[in-house]
Amino acid sequence: MLKDITLLVVEDDQYAHKFFQNILKNKVKEYYEAQNGEEGLKIFKNKNPDIIITDINMPILHGIDMIKEIKKIDSEKNIVIISMHDSKSILLDAIELKIDYFIKKPIDIVALLEKLNKIAMDIKNRINLKKQQLIDYSNLHKLAHYDALTNIPNRHMFEIRLKEILSKAKRHENHFALFFIDLDNFKYINDTYGHFSGDEVLKHTAQKIKHIIREEDTVYRISGDEFCIILEYEKNNYILEYIAKKVQNIVHEPIVSNDKILQISCSIGICKYNKNIKTCKEMIELSDNAMYIAKKSGKNRYFIV
């Protein structure tokens, strides 16, 4: 266990240094040593060792004073005190500073190694716990912000981004558009070929759209077979029509699922931002209405408002 930790020994006695070198130097990942509290504090700041073993009575900076400075920086730092004296005042200082262990000289090697291994195990457990917490947080973040089926941002992320870009457009008079995409006859795919094939269509559609739009734009799955794209652009309808056609073409490409070739189209409603639009809800409703106009016009079309 000690092979994974770094250790600092702070001791003014050269014989004690030789003792620690002989029993510990080859057992730890990195071994540092200091002759007094001031040097020990400097090494701590530069190297941040996992465990510190320190004497109490030392020149220049007393061991207790060094520990106090270290604890100001890292209150959880693992520290073992070694001393020839175990007076009540020293023990009380050690307790107050939350020292891991107090070992009286002459040192029992077996007891010292047991205590150091215990600290090393605690350090490893803390590291593993933090890693697990990061993984758990990452998973929770993904569940909250990404669609589980298609692995693209979900409606929650869409609403956050739309609010941000709408606010930005109001301040700086930027141009952006909202694409509301609905797959045509998706229910037929589900009813005829089953939900597995329907899910395959949704996953392929999401990834296809994701790969043809610009890096700065994002596609979102907002419900069942409905997707949205938020697109920033210069004041030119050409780019909106160009993207709409690209989306329609890529969505219409055949998809192979369970040895079946599936093909689907989409209807797209596009709402261009203008200063009369005050809320995200208005923007969504306008693009949704435009999509229905496109669908009623024969499907596989787009309509811009």
C-alpha positions in Angstrom: 0.0 0.0 0.0 2.9 2.4 0.8 4.3 2.1 -2.7 1.5 4.4 -4.0 2.1 7.3 -1.5 4.6 10.1 -1.1 6.3 10.7 2.2 8.0 13.7 3.9 10.2 13.1 7.0 11.0 16.2 9.0 13.7 15.5 11.6 16.8 17.4 12.8 18.5 14.2 14.1 20.8 12.7 11.4 20.6 9.2 13.0 16.8 9.4 12.9 17.0 10.3 9.2 19.2 7.2 8.6 16.6 5.1 10.5 13.7 6.4 8.3 15.7 6.0 5.1 16.5 2.4 5.9 12.9 1.3 6.6 10.8 3.6 4.4 12.7 5.1 1.4 12.3 2.0 -0.8 8.8 1.3 0.3 7.2 4.6 -0.9 6.6 6.2 -4.3 8.5 9.4 -3.4 10.6 10.1 -0.3 11.4 13.6 0.9 13.3 14.7 4.0 13.8 18.0 5.8 16.2 19.1 8.6 13.8 21.5 10.3 10.2 22.9 10.3 10.9 25.7 7.9 12.5 23.4 5.4 9.7 20.9 5.9 7.0 23.6 5.3 8.8 24.6 2.1 8.9 21.0 0.8 5.3 20.5 1.7 4.3 23.6 -0.4 6.3 22.4 -3.4 5.7 18.7 -3.3 2.5 18.2 -1.3 3.4 14.7 0.1 0.6 12.4 1.1 1.9 11.8 4.6 4.2 13.8 6.8 6.3 12.3 9.7 7.7 15.0 11.9 9.5 15.6 15.1 8.4 18.3 17.6 11.5 20.0 19.0 13.4 21.3 16.0 15.5 24.5 15.2 14.3 27.5 13.2 10.6 26.4 13.2 9.0 24.2 15.9 7.2 21.0 14.7 3.9 22.1 16.1 4.2 25.5 14.4 5.0 23.9 11.1 1.9 21.6 11.5 -0.3 24.6 12.2 0.9 26.3 9.0 0.3 23.0 7.0 -3.2 22.6 8.4 -4.1 26.1 7.4 -3.3 25.1 3.8 -4.7 21.5 4.0 -6.7 20.7 7.1 -7.0 17.0 6.1 -3.3 16.5 5.6 -2.1 13.2 7.1 0.5 13.9 9.8 2.3 11.5 12.2 4.2 13.1 15.2 7.3 11.4 16.6 8.8 12.6 19.8 10.8 11.6 22.9 8.3 13.5 25.0 4.7 12.8 25.5 3.8 15.6 27.8 0.1 16.5 28.3 0.6 19.9 26.4 2.1 18.2 23.3 -0.6 15.5 23.3 -3.3 18.2 23.6 -1.7 20.2 20.7 -1.7 17.0 18.6 -5.4 16.3 19.3 -6.4 19.9 18.6 -4.5 19.8 15.2 -6.2 16.4 14.3 -2.9 14.6 14.0 -3.3 11.0 12.8 -0.9 9.3 15.2 1.5 10.2 18.0 4.5 7.8 18.3 7.0 8.0 21.1 10.7 7.4 20.6 12.3 5.0 20.5 10.1 4.0 17.6 8.5 0.5 17.2 9.1 -0.2 13.5 6.2 -2.7 13.3 3.8 -0.2 14.9 5.0 2.6 12.6 4.5 0.5 9.4 1.1 -0.6 10.6 0.0 3.0 11.1 1.5 4.2 7.8 -0.3 1.4 5.9 -3.5 2.3 7.7 -3.2 5.9 6.5 -2.2 4.8 3.0 -5.3 2.7 2.9 -7.5 5.6 4.0 -5.9 7.8 1.3 -6.6 5.2 -1.4 -10.2 4.8 -0.2 -10.7 8.6 -0.3 -9.3 8.8 -3.8 -11.6 5.9 -5.0 -14.6 7.6 -3.3 -13.9 10.9 -5.1 -13.5 9.1 -8.4 -16.8 7.3 -7.9 -18.5 10.5 -6.9 -17.2 12.1 -10.1 -18.5 9.2 -12.2 -21.8 9.3 -10.4 -22.0 13.1 -11.0 -21.1 12.6 -14.7 -23.8 10.0 -15.1 -26.4 12.1 -13.4 -25.4 15.1 -15.5 -25.7 13.0 -18.6 -29.1 11.6 -17.6 -30.4 15.1 -16.9 -29.1 16.8 -20.0 -28.9 14.1 -22.7 -31.5 11.9 -24.4 -30.9 8.2 -23.3 -31.8 6.7 -26.7 -30.1 9.0 -29.2 -27.3 10.4 -26.9 -27.9 14.0 -28.1 -28.9 16.9 -25.9 -32.5 16.7 -24.6 -35.3 19.1 -24.2 -33.9 20.5 -20.9 -30.7 21.4 -22.6 -32.6 22.8 -25.6 -34.6 25.1 -23.3 -31.5 26.3 -21.6 -29.7 27.0 -24.9 -32.7 28.7 -26.5 -33.1 31.0 -23.5 -29.4 32.0 -23.7 -29.3 32.6 -27.4 -32.6 34.5 -27.3 -31.3 36.8 -24.6 -28.1 37.3 -26.6 -30.0 38.2 -29.8 -32.1 40.8 -27.9 -28.9 42.5 -26.6 -26.8 42.4 -29.8 -29.4 42.0 -32.5 -27.9 38.7 -33.6 -29.6 36.5 -36.2 -30.6 33.0 -35.3 -33.3 30.5 -36.4 -35.1 27.6 -34.8 -35.6 24.5 -36.9 -38.5 22.3 -35.7 -38.1 18.8 -37.3 -40.8 16.2 -37.3 -40.4 12.8 -38.9 -43.1 11.9 -41.4 -45.1 8.8 -40.9 -43.0 7.6 -38.0 -45.9 5.8 -36.4 -46.1 3.6 -39.5 -42.5 2.5 -38.9 -43.4 1.6 -35.3 -46.6 -0.2 -36.1 -45.2 -2.1 -39.1 -41.7 -3.0 -38.0 -41.8 -2.7 -34.2 -40.4 -0.3 -31.7 -36.9 -1.6 -32.0 -36.8 -0.5 -35.7 -38.4 2.8 -34.6 -35.7 3.3 -32.1 -33.0 2.6 -34.7 -34.6 5.2 -37.0 -34.5 7.8 -34.2 -30.9 7.0 -33.3 -29.7 7.1 -36.9 -31.6 10.3 -37.6 -30.1 12.0 -34.6 -26.6 11.1 -35.6 -27.1 11.9 -39.2 -28.3 15.4 -38.4 -25.6 15.9 -35.9 -22.9 15.2 -38.5 -24.1 17.5 -41.2 -24.6 20.7 -39.1 -21.8 23.0 -38.1 -19.8 22.4 -35.0 -21.2 25.5 -33.3 -24.8 24.4 -33.9 -26.6 21.6 -31.9 -29.4 19.2 -32.6 -31.8 18.3 -29.7 -34.4 15.6 -29.3 -37.3 17.3 -27.7 -39.9 14.5 -27.7 -40.8 11.3 -29.5 -39.9 11.9 -33.2 -39.3 15.6 -32.9 -35.9 17.3 -33.1 -34.8 20.9 -33.0 -31.8 22.8 -34.3 -30.7 26.2 -33.1 -28.8 27.9 -35.9 -26.9 31.3 -35.7 -26.5 32.8 -39.2 -26.0 36.0 -41.1 -29.1 37.8 -42.4 -29.5 35.5 -45.4 -32.3 33.0 -46.1 -30.0 31.0 -48.3 -28.2 29.4 -45.4 -31.6 28.4 -43.8 -32.8 26.8 -47.0 -29.4 25.1 -47.5 -29.5 23.5 -44.1 -33.1 22.5 -44.4 -32.4 20.7 -47.7 -29.3 19.0 -46.2 -31.4 17.7 -43.2 -34.2 16.5 -45.5 -31.7 14.7 -47.8 -29.8 13.0 -44.9 -32.9 11.9 -43.1 -34.3 10.4 -46.3 -31.3 8.2 -46.8 -32.2 4.4 -46.2 -31.6 2.9 -42.8 -30.9 -0.9 -42.4 -32.5 -2.5 -39.4 -33.0 -6.2 -38.8 -32.2 -6.9 -42.4 -34.9 -4.4 -43.4 -34.4 -1.2 -45.4 -36.3 1.6 -43.8 -36.8 5.0 -45.3 -38.4 8.1 -43.8 -38.8 11.8 -44.5 -39.2 14.9 -42.4 -41.2 18.1 -42.3 -39.3 21.2 -41.0 -40.7 24.5 -39.6 -38.2 27.3 -39.4 -38.7 30.4 -37.3 -36.3 33.3 -37.8 -35.8 35.5 -34.8 -37.1 39.0 -34.9 -37.4 41.8 -32.3 -41.2 41.1 -32.0 -40.4 37.7 -30.4 -40.2 38.1 -26.7 -40.1 34.6 -25.3 -38.8 31.1 -26.0 -42.4 29.9 -25.9 -43.3 32.2 -28.8 -40.3 31.0 -30.8 -41.1 27.3 -30.3 -44.8 27.9 -31.2 -43.9 29.7 -34.4 -41.5 27.1 -35.6 -44.0 24.3 -34.6 -46.8 26.0 -36.6 -44.4 26.4 -39.5 -43.7 22.7 -39.4 -47.4 21.8 -39.5 -47.8 24.1 -42.6 -44.9 22.1 -44.2 -46.5 18.8 -43.3 -50.0 19.8 -44.6 -48.3 21.0 -47.8 -47.4 17.4 -48.6 -44.7 16.4 -46.1 -41.0 16.2 -46.8 -41.0 20.0 -47.1 -39.9 23.0 -45.1 -41.5 26.3 -44.3 -39.9 29.5 -43.1 -41.6 32.2 -41.0 
